[in-house]
Amino acid sequence: MNSDLMRQIEEIRQSCSTPGWDGYGGEPVTAATVEQACAFAEAFPADLPLPTIGLEPDGDITFEWYRTRQEILSVSVDRTGTLYYAALLGAQKTHGTELFRGRMPDVLTTLITRLGFEQQRGNNPPRRMDNLVK
């Protein structure tokens, strides 16, 4: 378990659990979404870089790996454990849906690796993803 990721998720739970948390009518994060996001975070392989975590206006928790404007992966976790992902890898775009089953889906591990991150973990502050669309 990564304590930094859990801390970020807890900060989102505390600050975004009421309707309109973003000042624009954003849906509150639910206990079920927090539970699914924690389970997803616990499944991260130790050799992958950590994402930035945020909340979308629909109440889904987002995990984002950002290298440049042309190299980004966003994974949203909903209350049912469905993972919605979109990646931009230079000129290539890809997206899809996976059901979280207790381990990091291979497609996401591959996409994170393809972003070319150094194999190191960092402290990324939580961010609200008000302007990203699934």
C-alpha positions as CSV (number, residue, x, y, z in Angstrom):
1,M,0.0,0.0,0.0
2,N,1.3,3.4,-0.9
3,S,0.6,5.9,1.9
4,D,1.0,9.0,-0.4
5,L,-1.8,7.7,-2.7
6,M,-4.0,6.9,0.2
7,R,-3.4,10.4,1.7
8,Q,-4.4,12.0,-1.6
9,I,-7.6,9.9,-1.8
10,E,-8.4,10.8,1.8
11,E,-7.9,14.5,1.0
12,I,-10.3,14.2,-1.9
13,R,-12.9,12.4,0.3
14,Q,-12.7,15.1,2.9
15,S,-12.8,18.1,0.6
16,C,-15.2,16.9,-2.1
17,S,-17.9,14.9,-0.4
18,T,-20.6,17.6,-0.7
19,P,-22.6,18.6,-3.8
20,G,-21.0,21.5,-5.7
21,W,-17.5,21.0,-4.2
22,D,-16.0,22.6,-7.3
23,G,-18.3,25.7,-7.2
24,Y,-20.0,24.5,-10.5
25,G,-22.3,21.8,-9.3
26,G,-19.8,18.9,-9.2
27,E,-21.1,15.6,-7.9
28,P,-19.7,14.5,-4.5
29,V,-17.3,11.6,-4.3
30,T,-19.1,8.6,-2.8
31,A,-17.8,6.1,-0.2
32,A,-18.0,3.4,-2.9
33,T,-15.8,5.4,-5.3
34,V,-13.3,6.1,-2.5
35,E,-13.2,2.3,-1.7
36,Q,-12.7,1.4,-5.4
37,A,-9.9,4.0,-5.8
38,C,-8.1,2.8,-2.7
39,A,-8.2,-0.8,-4.0
40,F,-6.9,0.4,-7.4
41,A,-4.1,2.3,-5.7
42,E,-3.2,-0.7,-3.7
43,A,-2.8,-2.8,-6.9
44,F,-0.1,-0.5,-8.4
45,P,3.1,-2.5,-9.2
46,A,6.0,-1.2,-7.1
47,D,8.1,-0.4,-10.2
48,L,5.6,2.0,-11.8
49,P,5.7,5.7,-11.2
50,L,2.9,7.2,-9.1
51,P,0.2,9.3,-10.6
52,T,-1.4,12.5,-9.6
53,I,-4.9,11.9,-8.2
54,G,-7.9,14.2,-8.7
55,L,-11.7,14.3,-8.8
56,E,-13.8,14.8,-11.8
57,P,-17.1,16.8,-11.8
58,D,-19.1,13.5,-12.0
59,G,-17.6,12.3,-8.8
60,D,-15.1,9.8,-10.3
61,I,-11.6,9.7,-8.9
62,T,-8.9,10.2,-11.6
63,F,-5.3,8.9,-11.7
64,E,-3.2,10.8,-14.1
65,W,0.3,10.2,-15.4
66,Y,1.5,13.4,-17.2
67,R,4.8,13.7,-18.9
68,T,4.2,16.3,-21.6
69,R,1.1,17.8,-23.3
70,Q,1.6,15.0,-25.9
71,E,2.3,12.2,-23.4
72,I,-0.5,11.6,-20.9
73,L,-2.6,8.8,-19.4
74,S,-5.8,9.4,-17.4
75,V,-7.6,6.6,-15.6
76,S,-11.0,7.3,-13.9
77,V,-12.4,5.0,-11.3
78,D,-16.1,4.9,-10.6
79,R,-18.2,3.5,-7.7
80,T,-18.6,0.1,-9.5
81,G,-14.8,-0.4,-10.1
82,T,-15.0,0.4,-13.8
83,L,-11.8,2.0,-15.1
84,Y,-12.2,4.4,-18.0
85,Y,-8.9,5.3,-19.6
86,A,-7.6,7.6,-22.3
87,A,-4.0,8.1,-23.4
88,L,-2.2,10.4,-25.7
89,L,1.2,9.0,-26.8
90,G,2.6,11.5,-29.2
91,A,0.4,11.2,-32.4
92,Q,-1.3,8.0,-31.1
93,K,-4.5,8.1,-29.1
94,T,-6.2,5.2,-27.3
95,H,-9.0,4.8,-24.9
96,G,-11.0,2.0,-23.3
97,T,-12.8,0.6,-20.4
98,E,-11.7,-2.2,-18.0
99,L,-13.4,-3.7,-15.0
100,F,-11.0,-3.6,-12.0
101,R,-10.5,-7.1,-10.7
102,G,-8.0,-6.6,-7.9
103,R,-4.9,-6.1,-10.1
104,M,-3.6,-3.5,-12.4
105,P,-4.9,-4.3,-15.9
106,D,-2.1,-5.2,-18.3
107,V,-3.2,-2.6,-20.8
108,L,-2.7,0.2,-18.2
109,T,0.7,-1.2,-17.1
110,T,1.8,-1.1,-20.8
111,L,0.5,2.4,-21.3
112,I,2.3,3.7,-18.2
113,T,5.5,2.1,-19.4
114,R,5.1,3.5,-22.9
115,L,5.0,7.0,-21.5
116,G,8.7,6.5,-20.8
117,F,8.8,7.6,-17.2
118,E,11.9,7.0,-15.2
119,Q,11.2,4.1,-12.8
120,Q,10.9,6.3,-9.8
121,R,8.1,7.4,-7.5
122,G,7.4,11.0,-6.6
123,N,5.2,13.1,-4.4
124,N,2.4,14.4,-6.5
125,P,-0.2,16.7,-4.9
126,P,-3.8,15.9,-5.3
127,R,-5.6,17.7,-8.1
128,R,-9.2,18.2,-9.1
129,M,-9.7,17.3,-12.7
130,D,-12.5,19.8,-13.4
131,N,-11.5,20.3,-17.0
132,L,-10.8,16.7,-18.2
133,V,-13.5,14.7,-20.0
134,K,-13.7,10.9,-20.0
